[in-house]
Amino acid sequence: MTKPRIPETDQGIVGQVTVTQYDLMQRGFREKGWLETPALLRHGITCGQALEIGPGPGYLGLEWLKQTEKTTLVGLDISPDMQALARRNAQAYQVAPRTDYRLGNCDAIPCEDGSFDAVFTSGSLHEWANPRGAFDEIWRVLKPGGKYLIADLRRDMSALIRGFMWLSVRPTAMRPGLLTSVGAAYTLQELRQLAAGTKLKGCEISVETVGLTVAGVK
């Protein structure tokens, strides 16, 4: 039986030690090929200006920029520490002129209507204090025909997969955070109910091995 959802922090990841460890963990995921970049390309998110919500250290968006041409990225994060780290990583990727990292909350995106060709995020949905409001905001800032992809963990993943992820996470100090993130994630039914009352009600929600993906077109 799936345990009840226990919300995680909605303040973002802060503090130099935690941010550094999180960066190392995300680098490890990148090296293992665990980022959602291929999913972005499969869903046709390949051009124009994109908004990434909760980029953290930025590797998903930076890999997307590296694999696309004439694209630009706005990264929106509530953590000043993560914002600063993403900027440094963009410099290391040599794509800083194509990036703009901003502080802000996804349920009140500080951008005009119809600003983006795409909106994407991975691993942040379970932290959103107001997911319904964020879904409506994503719709608002997309251009007509714009695409969105929201990927996150799922709380009812198998115990075997959860154990595999636990063993794979490095540094090991990040392992407790993995469990709290899984505990704060949604199930398929919960996510369908969330989306049903929003502008994203026509989205496609797919079940993956470790998570759920919400995708669609405005």
N, C-alpha and C positions, 0 to 999 in steps of 0.2 A: 504493500500500500504506500502511495506517495505521501510524504510528510507535508503538513501545511507550509505554505510559503512564509519565510521569515525575511522581511525587508532588510537590505543591506544599507550602507551609508549612501546618502544622496549628496554628499559634500565633495565627492571626487577623491582622488588619491593625492595626499599631501605629505610633506615631510621628506627631507633629503634622503634618509636611509630607505624609506619605503619606496620612494620614487626610483632610486637607483636599483633596488632589487626588482621592481616591476619592469624596469627597462631591460635588465638582464633576462628576465623571464620571457618578455616579448621578443627579444633577439633570438632566444632559443626556439621559440615558436616559428619565427621567420626562417631560421636555418632548417627546421624540420619540414617546412612547406605547409604549415598549419594556418597561415593567414588566409583571409577570405578573398584575396586578390583574384584568383581564377573565377570565383563566383561572380564578382563584379563584371568581369569581361564576358562571361557566359550570358549574363542578363543584359548585355548591350550597353553597359556603362563604360563607354570608350572615348567620349569626346566632350568638349565644352568645359564649363566651370561646375565643379562639384562641391558640395558641402559634406564634410565628415563630422559627425557628432561624436564627441567623446574620443578623440584620436589618441589620448594618452601620449606615449612617446612618438606616435606618428607613423609607425612602420607600414600599416595597411595603406594609408593614403600615399605615402612616399613610394612604395612599391607600385601602386597604381600609376602614379606620375611617371615612374621609370618605364613602365610598359605601355604607355600611351603617348601620343604626340599632340602638341598644341592644346594641352589641357592645363587647367589651373585648379587650385584647391584652397578652400577656406576650411580651417579646422576650428571647431567650437568646443571648448572645454571649460568646466567650472573650476578647474584647479590651476592656479597660477604656476605652480611648480611643474605640472605637466606641459603647460603652454610653453614655458621656457625650454624644457627638454626637447619638445617637438621642434622648436626653432633651431636648436643646436643640431638635431639629427637631420633637418632639412639642409643645413649647411654642409654636413658630411656627405649627403646624397648629391650635393651640387645642384639642387633644384629650388633653393630658397627663393629666387625671384618668382617662382610659380606658386608660392604658398603665402597664405595670410592666416596666422593663428590668432584667434580672438578669445577673450573671456566671455562666457555667456551661458545661459541655461536653455535647454532644448524646448522647454514649454513656453519660452518667450524669445524666439530666435531674433537677434538684432539685425535683421536683413529685410529688405523690401519684398513685397509680393512678387512672385515670378522671377526670382534672382538666379535660380540654378537649373542647370540641365540634369543634374542628378543629386540625390542625397543618399548617403550610406553611413552605416555604423556597424561595428562588431564588438560585442562584449560589454555594451553599456546599458542596454535596455533594462536589465534587472535593477539598475541603480536609479532609474528615473522616478522622481517623486510623483509626477503627473503624466503617465504615459499617454493617456487619451489626449491631453492637451498637446503633448509633443507630436502625436500622430497628425493632429489637425495643423500644427505649425509646419510640419514637413510638407504637407499638401499645399499650404499657403505659399511657401517660398519656392516651390517647383514651378518651372515654366510649363505651359500646356505641352503634353508629350514627354515631359521629364520623367525620369525613372528613379525608383527608390529601392533600396535593399537594406533590411534590418536583420542582422544575424546575432544570435545570442545563445547561451547555454540553455538546456532544458532540465528542469528539476527531476524529471522521471527517467533520466538516462539510466542504463543498466548499471548494476553494482560493479560488473566487470570493467566497463568503460570508465567509470569513476575511479576505480582502483588503478587502471592503466594511466589515467591522467595524473593522479596523485604521484605515482612513481616517476612520471616524466617531468614534473615541474621542477625547475631549477631557477634560482636557489631554493633550497628546501624550506627556507623561512617563509616562502610564498604559499606553501601547501595549505595552511589553515585558511588563507584567503580564498583559495579555490573552493573549499567546502562551503564557506559562507556565500560565495557567488552562486554556486549550484543551488544552495538552499533558498536564495532570493529569486532564482529564475522561475519562469512560467512554464506551465504545461501547455499542450496544444489547445485544449479546451479553454483554458484561461485566456490564452492569447487571442483566440477567436472571439471570445466575449469582449475583450478589450477593444479590438479593432471594429467590432460590429457597430458600436456607437460613435464612430468617428468618420472622417473623410476618407479613411483608408479601408472602408468596409468592403470594397471590391478587390482587395488584395488577395494574392495567393500565399498561403502559409504552408510550408513544406517541413517535414520532419527529417532531420539529419541524424547521424550517429550520435553526436554529442549535443546537438542543439536544434533550434528552430530558425527558419528563415522566412521573413515577410518581404514580399517583392511585388511590384506593380508599376503601372504607368498612369500618370495623371491625364 
